Amino acid sequence: MFKFLQNLFPADRKYQDRKILIVDDNEVDRKIVAKALDRLGCRVLTAVDGEIGYHVALSEIPDLILSDCHMPNMDGVEMCKRLRDHDETSNIPVIFLTGDNSPAKVIDFFDGPNTENYMCKPINPRLLASQIDEILSRHFHDDQQR
């Protein structure tokens, strides 16, 4: 799996110093995504649940959040809603990662602002790579325009 991800995410350091927060209670999922993001030069932050993710996001102000939806202590949706209440974290884009592929549940994820997309687990690495690249490219470009 790591070899496959290395081909999808060449070590070109394209997003050097961009911070991405991965919030997922599944250690294997966190490690796979973190390894791929590291190859892009991203500074990878991780949290095992929404409560910890919330505090990490407030202290580190990541450029993108990849969050599982269903976790102990605080789920990803609640974490993102709380982050919207703070000026410094209100515009951080989010990709939800979920094992829930029910259309009604997925629609709920988009109630809050800045939900960029969602992916159903198991994660398709090519699609994840494409989404991350598109979001970071757009937000990095927006930062340069300011």
C-alpha atoms as an extended CHARMM CRD file, in Angstrom:
* protein
*
       146  EXT
         1         1  MET       CA              0.0000000000        0.0000000000        0.0000000000  PROA      1               0.0000000000
         2         2  PHE       CA              2.7890000000        2.4690000000        0.8560000000  PROA      2               0.0000000000
         3         3  LYS       CA              4.4920000000        1.7810000000       -2.5120000000  PROA      3               0.0000000000
         4         4  PHE       CA              1.2140000000        2.5560000000       -4.2710000000  PROA      4               0.0000000000
         5         5  LEU       CA              0.8720000000        5.8100000000       -2.3160000000  PROA      5               0.0000000000
         6         6  GLN       CA              4.4510000000        6.7740000000       -3.1500000000  PROA      6               0.0000000000
         7         7  ASN       CA              3.5350000000        6.6430000000       -6.8390000000  PROA      7               0.0000000000
         8         8  LEU       CA              0.4350000000        8.7790000000       -6.2750000000  PROA      8               0.0000000000
         9         9  PHE       CA              2.2340000000       11.3360000000       -4.1390000000  PROA      9               0.0000000000
        10        10  PRO       CA              5.6960000000       11.8580000000       -5.6480000000  PROA      10              0.0000000000
        11        11  ALA       CA              8.2010000000       13.3130000000       -3.2140000000  PROA      11              0.0000000000
        12        12  ASP       CA              8.1960000000       16.7210000000       -4.8860000000  PROA      12              0.0000000000
        13        13  ARG       CA              7.5480000000       18.6730000000       -1.6830000000  PROA      13              0.0000000000
        14        14  LYS       CA              4.8830000000       20.6190000000       -3.5940000000  PROA      14              0.0000000000
        15        15  TYR       CA              3.1690000000       21.8420000000       -0.4650000000  PROA      15              0.0000000000
        16        16  GLN       CA              6.2150000000       22.4540000000        1.6710000000  PROA      16              0.0000000000
        17        17  ASP       CA              5.2040000000       23.7380000000        5.0940000000  PROA      17              0.0000000000
        18        18  ARG       CA              1.4390000000       23.3840000000        4.5690000000  PROA      18              0.0000000000
        19        19  LYS       CA             -0.1850000000       21.9570000000        7.6920000000  PROA      19              0.0000000000
        20        20  ILE       CA             -2.7950000000       19.2420000000        7.3490000000  PROA      20              0.0000000000
        21        21  LEU       CA             -4.6690000000       17.8690000000       10.3330000000  PROA      21              0.0000000000
        22        22  ILE       CA             -5.8260000000       14.2440000000       10.1270000000  PROA      22              0.0000000000
        23        23  VAL       CA             -8.5220000000       13.4360000000       12.6900000000  PROA      23              0.0000000000
        24        24  ASP       CA             -9.4110000000        9.7560000000       12.7780000000  PROA      24              0.0000000000
        25        25  ASP       CA             -9.7680000000        7.1730000000       15.5210000000  PROA      25              0.0000000000
        26        26  ASN       CA             -8.4480000000        4.4560000000       13.1790000000  PROA      26              0.0000000000
        27        27  GLU       CA             -4.6600000000        4.3260000000       13.5280000000  PROA      27              0.0000000000
        28        28  VAL       CA             -4.1090000000        2.5380000000       10.2020000000  PROA      28              0.0000000000
        29        29  ASP       CA             -6.1040000000        5.1630000000        8.2850000000  PROA      29              0.0000000000
        30        30  ARG       CA             -4.1690000000        7.9730000000       10.0010000000  PROA      30              0.0000000000
        31        31  LYS       CA             -0.8130000000        6.4010000000        9.1670000000  PROA      31              0.0000000000
        32        32  ILE       CA             -1.6300000000        5.7340000000        5.5130000000  PROA      32              0.0000000000
        33        33  VAL       CA             -2.8550000000        9.2680000000        4.8910000000  PROA      33              0.0000000000
        34        34  ALA       CA             -0.0110000000       10.8070000000        6.9320000000  PROA      34              0.0000000000
        35        35  LYS       CA              2.6220000000        8.9010000000        4.9380000000  PROA      35              0.0000000000
        36        36  ALA       CA              1.1550000000       10.1250000000        1.6690000000  PROA      36              0.0000000000
        37        37  LEU       CA              0.9420000000       13.7410000000        2.8420000000  PROA      37              0.0000000000
        38        38  ASP       CA              4.4920000000       13.6650000000        4.1520000000  PROA      38              0.0000000000
        39        39  ARG       CA              5.6750000000       12.9890000000        0.6000000000  PROA      39              0.0000000000
        40        40  LEU       CA              4.0690000000       16.2580000000       -0.5090000000  PROA      40              0.0000000000
        41        41  GLY       CA              6.1070000000       18.1280000000        2.0710000000  PROA      41              0.0000000000
        42        42  CYS       CA              3.1120000000       18.8040000000        4.2680000000  PROA      42              0.0000000000
        43        43  ARG       CA              3.4970000000       19.1470000000        7.9890000000  PROA      43              0.0000000000
        44        44  VAL       CA              1.1640000000       16.4220000000        9.2100000000  PROA      44              0.0000000000
        45        45  LEU       CA             -0.7530000000       16.8380000000       12.4560000000  PROA      45              0.0000000000
        46        46  THR       CA             -2.8670000000       14.0110000000       13.8470000000  PROA      46              0.0000000000
        47        47  ALA       CA             -5.5980000000       13.5380000000       16.4180000000  PROA      47              0.0000000000
        48        48  VAL       CA             -7.4460000000       10.4230000000       17.5640000000  PROA      48              0.0000000000
        49        49  ASP       CA            -10.8430000000       12.0750000000       18.0680000000  PROA      49              0.0000000000
        50        50  GLY       CA            -12.7360000000       15.3040000000       17.5080000000  PROA      50              0.0000000000
        51        51  GLU       CA            -12.0040000000       16.7050000000       20.9600000000  PROA      51              0.0000000000
        52        52  ILE       CA             -8.2440000000       16.4570000000       20.4730000000  PROA      52              0.0000000000
        53        53  GLY       CA             -8.5940000000       17.5600000000       16.8380000000  PROA      53              0.0000000000
        54        54  TYR       CA            -10.4560000000       20.6690000000       17.9570000000  PROA      54              0.0000000000
        55        55  HSD       CA             -7.6430000000       21.6850000000       20.3210000000  PROA      55              0.0000000000
        56        56  VAL       CA             -4.9140000000       20.8730000000       17.7820000000  PROA      56              0.0000000000
        57        57  ALA       CA             -6.7060000000       22.9610000000       15.1390000000  PROA      57              0.0000000000
        58        58  LEU       CA             -7.0330000000       25.9300000000       17.4990000000  PROA      58              0.0000000000
        59        59  SER       CA             -3.3660000000       25.8310000000       18.4580000000  PROA      59              0.0000000000
        60        60  GLU       CA             -1.8350000000       24.9520000000       15.0710000000  PROA      60              0.0000000000
        61        61  ILE       CA             -4.2970000000       26.5120000000       12.5560000000  PROA      61              0.0000000000
        62        62  PRO       CA             -3.9420000000       23.8820000000        9.7950000000  PROA      62              0.0000000000
        63        63  ASP       CA             -4.3950000000       24.6340000000        6.0950000000  PROA      63              0.0000000000
        64        64  LEU       CA             -6.7060000000       21.6280000000        5.6190000000  PROA      64              0.0000000000
        65        65  ILE       CA             -8.5070000000       19.1520000000        7.8690000000  PROA      65              0.0000000000
        66        66  LEU       CA             -9.1880000000       15.5340000000        6.8950000000  PROA      66              0.0000000000
        67        67  SER       CA            -11.6570000000       14.2000000000        9.4400000000  PROA      67              0.0000000000
        68        68  ASP       CA            -13.4790000000       10.9870000000       10.1140000000  PROA      68              0.0000000000
        69        69  CYS       CA            -17.1250000000       11.6270000000       10.9230000000  PROA      69              0.0000000000
        70        70  HSD       CA            -17.8120000000        9.0650000000       13.6290000000  PROA      70              0.0000000000
        71        71  MET       CA            -15.3570000000        9.0740000000       16.5440000000  PROA      71              0.0000000000
        72        72  PRO       CA            -15.4970000000        8.8030000000       20.3190000000  PROA      72              0.0000000000
        73        73  ASN       CA            -15.6520000000       11.8940000000       22.5650000000  PROA      73              0.0000000000
        74        74  MET       CA            -16.5530000000       14.3130000000       19.7430000000  PROA      74              0.0000000000
        75        75  ASP       CA            -17.3950000000       13.4390000000       16.1490000000  PROA      75              0.0000000000
        76        76  GLY       CA            -15.8940000000       15.2020000000       13.1580000000  PROA      76              0.0000000000
        77        77  VAL       CA            -19.0280000000       17.1500000000       12.2980000000  PROA      77              0.0000000000
        78        78  GLU       CA            -19.2910000000       18.6250000000       15.8120000000  PROA      78              0.0000000000
        79        79  MET       CA            -15.5610000000       19.4210000000       15.8150000000  PROA      79              0.0000000000
        80        80  CYS       CA            -15.9210000000       21.3810000000       12.5810000000  PROA      80              0.0000000000
        81        81  LYS       CA            -19.0200000000       23.2160000000       13.8000000000  PROA      81              0.0000000000
        82        82  ARG       CA            -17.1100000000       24.3350000000       16.8980000000  PROA      82              0.0000000000
        83        83  LEU       CA            -14.1140000000       25.4210000000       14.8260000000  PROA      83              0.0000000000
        84        84  ARG       CA            -16.4410000000       27.6680000000       12.7740000000  PROA      84              0.0000000000
        85        85  ASP       CA            -17.0220000000       29.7300000000       15.9250000000  PROA      85              0.0000000000
        86        86  HSD       CA            -13.4160000000       30.9800000000       15.9280000000  PROA      86              0.0000000000
        87        87  ASP       CA            -12.1940000000       33.5730000000       13.4260000000  PROA      87              0.0000000000
        88        88  GLU       CA             -8.8160000000       31.9050000000       13.0060000000  PROA      88              0.0000000000
        89        89  THR       CA            -10.2830000000       28.4740000000       12.1650000000  PROA      89              0.0000000000
        90        90  SER       CA            -13.6010000000       29.3890000000       10.5310000000  PROA      90              0.0000000000
        91        91  ASN       CA            -12.3120000000       29.1530000000        6.9470000000  PROA      91              0.0000000000
        92        92  ILE       CA            -10.2170000000       25.9870000000        7.1420000000  PROA      92              0.0000000000
        93        93  PRO       CA            -11.3810000000       23.6130000000        4.3770000000  PROA      93              0.0000000000
        94        94  VAL       CA            -12.4850000000       20.1370000000        5.4570000000  PROA      94              0.0000000000
        95        95  ILE       CA            -12.6960000000       16.7840000000        3.7120000000  PROA      95              0.0000000000
        96        96  PHE       CA            -14.8190000000       14.3200000000        5.6570000000  PROA      96              0.0000000000
        97        97  LEU       CA            -13.7830000000       10.6630000000        5.5920000000  PROA      97              0.0000000000
        98        98  THR       CA            -16.6220000000        8.3070000000        6.4050000000  PROA      98              0.0000000000
        99        99  GLY       CA            -17.7050000000        4.7190000000        6.3430000000  PROA      99              0.0000000000
       100       100  ASP       CA            -21.2670000000        6.0160000000        5.9980000000  PROA      100             0.0000000000
       101       101  ASN       CA            -22.4130000000        6.0800000000        2.3910000000  PROA      101             0.0000000000
       102       102  SER       CA            -26.0590000000        6.8590000000        3.1020000000  PROA      102             0.0000000000
       103       103  PRO       CA            -27.0480000000        9.9050000000        0.9900000000  PROA      103             0.0000000000
       104       104  ALA       CA            -29.0830000000       11.4150000000        3.8500000000  PROA      104             0.0000000000
       105       105  LYS       CA            -26.1480000000       11.2230000000        6.2630000000  PROA      105             0.0000000000
       106       106  VAL       CA            -23.6850000000       12.5750000000        3.6990000000  PROA      106             0.0000000000
       107       107  ILE       CA            -25.9110000000       15.6060000000        3.0630000000  PROA      107             0.0000000000
       108       108  ASP       CA            -25.6810000000       16.4410000000        6.7830000000  PROA      108             0.0000000000
       109       109  PHE       CA            -21.9080000000       16.8200000000        6.4410000000  PROA      109             0.0000000000
       110       110  PHE       CA            -22.3940000000       19.7610000000        4.1040000000  PROA      110             0.0000000000
       111       111  ASP       CA            -24.5460000000       21.8370000000        6.4400000000  PROA      111             0.0000000000
       112       112  GLY       CA            -21.5330000000       23.7870000000        7.6730000000  PROA      112             0.0000000000
       113       113  PRO       CA            -19.3750000000       26.1680000000        5.6740000000  PROA      113             0.0000000000
       114       114  ASN       CA            -16.0530000000       25.0870000000        4.1490000000  PROA      114             0.0000000000
       115       115  THR       CA            -16.8910000000       21.4170000000        3.8290000000  PROA      115             0.0000000000
       116       116  GLU       CA            -15.0170000000       20.8260000000        0.6130000000  PROA      116             0.0000000000
       117       117  ASN       CA            -15.8930000000       17.2140000000        0.0360000000  PROA      117             0.0000000000
       118       118  TYR       CA            -16.3160000000       13.8160000000        1.5710000000  PROA      118             0.0000000000
       119       119  MET       CA            -14.9270000000       10.4020000000        0.7910000000  PROA      119             0.0000000000
       120       120  CYS       CA            -16.4020000000        7.0590000000        1.7210000000  PROA      120             0.0000000000
       121       121  LYS       CA            -14.0740000000        4.5140000000        3.2690000000  PROA      121             0.0000000000
       122       122  PRO       CA            -12.1730000000        2.5770000000        2.1840000000  PROA      122             0.0000000000
       123       123  ILE       CA            -10.3670000000        5.6190000000        0.8380000000  PROA      123             0.0000000000
       124       124  ASN       CA             -9.5440000000        5.7240000000       -2.8640000000  PROA      124             0.0000000000
       125       125  PRO       CA             -5.9440000000        7.0340000000       -2.7760000000  PROA      125             0.0000000000
       126       126  ARG       CA             -6.0970000000        8.5140000000       -6.2930000000  PROA      126             0.0000000000
       127       127  LEU       CA             -9.2630000000       10.4350000000       -5.5260000000  PROA      127             0.0000000000
       128       128  LEU       CA             -7.8780000000       11.6260000000       -2.1910000000  PROA      128             0.0000000000
       129       129  ALA       CA             -4.6710000000       12.7890000000       -3.8920000000  PROA      129             0.0000000000
       130       130  SER       CA             -6.6900000000       14.6820000000       -6.4800000000  PROA      130             0.0000000000
       131       131  GLN       CA             -8.9310000000       16.3510000000       -3.8910000000  PROA      131             0.0000000000
       132       132  ILE       CA             -6.0420000000       17.3880000000       -1.6630000000  PROA      132             0.0000000000
       133       133  ASP       CA             -4.1190000000       18.7870000000       -4.6140000000  PROA      133             0.0000000000
       134       134  GLU       CA             -7.1290000000       20.7490000000       -5.8650000000  PROA      134             0.0000000000
       135       135  ILE       CA             -7.9770000000       22.2020000000       -2.4490000000  PROA      135             0.0000000000
       136       136  LEU       CA             -4.4130000000       23.1000000000       -1.4980000000  PROA      136             0.0000000000
       137       137  SER       CA             -3.7240000000       24.5650000000       -4.9480000000  PROA      137             0.0000000000
       138       138  ARG       CA             -6.8210000000       26.7380000000       -4.7350000000  PROA      138             0.0000000000
       139       139  HSD       CA             -6.2370000000       27.8640000000       -1.1510000000  PROA      139             0.0000000000
       140       140  PHE       CA             -2.5120000000       28.3960000000       -1.6760000000  PROA      140             0.0000000000
       141       141  HSD       CA             -3.3410000000       30.4940000000       -4.7530000000  PROA      141             0.0000000000
       142       142  ASP       CA             -5.9400000000       32.4710000000       -2.7620000000  PROA      142             0.0000000000
       143       143  ASP       CA             -3.3350000000       33.1740000000       -0.0480000000  PROA      143             0.0000000000
       144       144  GLN       CA             -0.9260000000       34.5290000000       -2.6470000000  PROA      144             0.0000000000
       145       145  GLN       CA             -3.6380000000       36.7900000000       -4.0960000000  PROA      145             0.0000000000
       146       146  ARG       CA             -4.2350000000       38.5160000000       -0.7380000000  PROA      146             0.0000000000
